[in-house]
């Protein structure tokens, strides 16, 4: 699927998926400063938190690329006045070859994004609308990746990676 200028595949897919399930308007925005916990003030303001993981790829400018079954994705979400907000932080990883100090953002394919959003929407329906929902089953098929190196993982450094 070709990317349209000015569109983000995460936001486009989220908007489509949430509109299929919920009548209220929900928005998704990226925030690379999200914390893996909620401060009391945010909790009182109705924010909730959800952390999940997915399979993805990373590409470094040094031409190294790697797959990971440990792409950690953090969401903060809340419902207010018939509208909802979701903040998204995909955690990055550092290249083990060149030790480039820049963390690389993950690339997650369309199918994996759909699965991530299905799990998130299930949490939104349960925690914001009080609906009884079945847990979305995880497809945890075995994927061949190199061993996860915690020293190169941003989520591990914050203590939230589930290796």
C-alpha positions as CSV (number, residue, x, y, z in Angstrom):
1,X,0.0,0.0,0.0
2,X,1.5,3.3,-1.1
3,X,1.7,6.0,1.4
4,X,-0.1,9.2,0.6
5,X,1.7,12.5,1.2
6,X,0.8,14.0,4.6
7,X,-0.8,10.8,5.9
8,X,0.5,8.5,8.6
9,X,-0.3,4.8,8.2
10,X,-0.7,4.4,12.0
11,X,-3.2,7.2,12.2
12,X,-5.1,6.2,9.1
13,X,-5.5,2.6,10.2
14,X,-6.4,3.6,13.7
15,X,-9.1,6.0,12.5
16,X,-10.6,3.3,10.2
17,X,-10.5,0.6,12.8
18,X,-12.0,2.7,15.6
19,X,-14.8,4.0,13.4
20,X,-15.8,0.4,12.7
21,X,-16.3,-0.2,16.5
22,X,-17.1,3.1,18.2
23,X,-19.5,5.9,17.3
24,X,-17.6,8.6,19.3
25,X,-14.8,10.4,17.5
26,X,-11.3,9.3,18.6
27,X,-7.9,10.7,17.6
28,X,-4.5,9.2,17.7
29,X,-1.3,11.2,18.1
30,X,2.4,10.3,18.6
31,X,4.2,11.3,21.7
32,X,7.8,10.1,22.1
33,X,7.9,11.5,25.6
34,X,5.1,9.3,27.1
35,X,6.0,7.7,30.4
36,X,5.3,4.0,31.1
37,X,3.2,5.1,34.1
38,X,0.5,7.6,34.8
39,X,1.0,10.5,37.1
40,X,-1.8,11.1,39.6
41,X,-2.9,14.2,37.8
42,X,-3.3,12.4,34.5
43,X,-5.1,9.5,36.3
44,X,-7.6,12.0,37.9
45,X,-8.1,13.5,34.4
46,X,-9.3,10.0,33.2
47,X,-6.2,8.8,31.4
48,X,-5.6,5.1,31.2
49,X,-2.5,3.2,30.0
50,X,-2.0,0.2,27.8
51,X,1.3,-1.5,26.8
52,X,1.6,-4.2,24.2
53,X,4.3,-5.6,21.9
54,X,4.5,-6.5,18.2
55,X,6.8,-7.9,15.6
56,X,8.7,-5.3,13.6
57,X,11.8,-4.2,11.8
58,X,14.5,-1.6,12.4
59,X,16.7,0.0,9.8
60,X,19.9,1.9,10.7
61,X,21.6,4.5,8.5
62,X,24.7,2.2,8.5
63,X,22.8,-0.2,6.3
64,X,22.2,-2.7,9.1
65,X,18.6,-3.9,9.7
66,X,17.1,-6.3,12.1
67,X,13.8,-7.9,13.0
68,X,12.5,-7.9,16.6
69,X,9.6,-9.7,18.3
70,X,10.0,-7.1,21.0
71,X,8.7,-3.9,19.5
72,X,7.1,-2.3,22.6
73,X,4.2,0.1,22.0
74,X,2.8,2.3,24.8
75,X,-0.6,4.0,24.7
76,X,-2.3,6.6,27.0
77,X,-6.0,7.0,26.3
78,X,-9.1,8.6,27.6
79,X,-12.7,9.4,26.8
80,X,-14.1,12.9,27.3
81,X,-17.3,14.6,26.1
82,X,-18.1,12.0,23.5
83,X,-14.6,12.0,22.1
84,X,-11.5,10.1,22.8
85,X,-7.8,10.8,22.6
86,X,-5.0,8.2,22.2
87,X,-1.3,9.0,22.5
88,X,1.1,6.4,21.1
89,X,4.8,5.8,21.7
90,X,6.5,3.1,19.8
91,X,9.8,2.3,21.6
92,X,13.0,2.4,19.6
93,X,16.1,0.2,19.5
94,X,19.8,1.0,18.9
95,X,22.0,-0.6,16.3
96,X,24.3,-3.3,17.6
97,X,26.7,-3.0,14.7
98,X,27.6,0.7,14.5
99,X,26.5,1.7,18.0
100,X,25.0,4.8,16.5
101,X,23.8,6.9,19.4
102,X,20.5,7.5,17.6
103,X,17.7,5.0,18.5
104,X,15.9,3.7,15.4
105,X,12.0,3.8,15.2
106,X,10.3,0.5,14.4
107,X,8.6,-0.4,11.2
108,X,5.5,-2.4,11.9
109,X,3.6,-4.0,9.0
110,X,-0.1,-3.4,8.3
111,X,-1.2,-6.8,9.7
112,X,0.7,-6.3,12.9
113,X,-0.7,-2.8,13.3
114,X,-4.2,-4.1,12.9
115,X,-3.6,-6.6,15.7
116,X,-2.2,-3.9,18.0
117,X,-5.2,-1.7,17.3
118,X,-7.6,-4.6,17.9
119,X,-6.1,-5.2,21.3
120,X,-6.2,-1.4,22.1
121,X,-9.8,-1.0,21.0
122,X,-10.8,-4.0,23.1
123,X,-9.2,-2.1,26.1
124,X,-11.0,1.1,25.2
125,X,-14.4,-0.7,24.9
126,X,-13.8,-2.3,28.3
127,X,-12.3,0.6,30.2
128,X,-14.1,3.6,28.7
129,X,-17.5,2.2,27.8
130,X,-17.8,-0.6,30.4
131,X,-18.4,-3.2,27.7
132,X,-17.7,-6.8,28.4
133,X,-15.3,-7.8,25.8
134,X,-13.4,-11.0,25.1
135,X,-9.6,-10.8,25.2
136,X,-8.3,-10.4,21.7
137,X,-6.3,-13.6,21.1
138,X,-2.6,-13.0,20.4
139,X,-1.0,-14.6,17.4
140,X,2.4,-15.5,18.9
141,X,3.7,-17.7,16.2
142,X,7.4,-18.4,16.5
143,X,9.5,-15.8,14.7
144,X,13.1,-16.2,14.1
145,X,15.0,-13.2,15.4
146,X,18.4,-12.7,17.1
147,X,18.3,-12.8,20.9
148,X,16.9,-9.6,22.4
149,X,19.7,-7.4,23.7
150,X,18.4,-5.3,26.5
151,X,21.2,-2.8,26.4
152,X,20.0,-1.6,22.9
153,X,16.3,-1.5,23.8
154,X,14.7,1.8,24.9
155,X,11.8,-0.1,26.6
156,X,14.2,-2.3,28.5
157,X,16.0,0.8,29.8
158,X,12.7,2.0,31.2
159,X,11.9,-1.4,32.7
160,X,8.8,-2.1,30.6
161,X,10.0,-4.6,27.9
162,X,8.5,-8.1,28.4
163,X,11.3,-10.3,27.1
